[in-house]
Amino acid sequence: MCYSSWRAGRHLPRHYFFHHDQPETRGHCDAGQGHHRGESFEGQPGFGGGWGVRRPLRFLAHKLELDQKQVAELARILDELKIERAQADVDDRRARAEFADAILGANFDAGKAGAAGERRVQSAGKLRDALLRALAGIHALLTPEQRERLAYLVRTGVLAF
């Protein structure tokens, strides 16, 4: 049963449903999405869409049983990745504006469209590099057992990159 529909009965405290209080996510439950006590794993707003977890640090700290030192380092890694994703979003908005400018005039401006396409390619490359650095950093700070759990979360689709 979808928790958002069950919530109408007020069977659980409000904080169990924090992701359903957001207008972007209200009412978007599917049986196979993996909702459990407020954990939401599919394309939630607030983290750029790539990790697929609304609160990745708390989620990973819990699931991987991280110690305080690991949590601090993971927080730094995720913060750097979040900044790169935010920059990619800015680049995407600029590219869309350039595409719009290219088709606005009486004649199609292939130069502007080409520049917009190139902006997207460069942005995707930077984001790929940031993700690879993040994954390498996360790999280095985890124990073999924690790596195994993380790989399982990725393989099963609970955590998406």
Buried (B, 14 or more C-beta within 10 A) or exposed (E): EBBBEEBEEEEEEEEBBBBBEEEEBEEBBEEEBBBEEBBBBBBBEEBBBBBBBBBBBEBBBEBBEBEEEBBEBBBEBBEBBBEBBEBBBEBBEBBEEBBEBBEEEEEEBEEBBEBBBEBBEEBEEBBEEBBEBBBEBBEEBBEEEBBEBBEEBBEEEBBBE
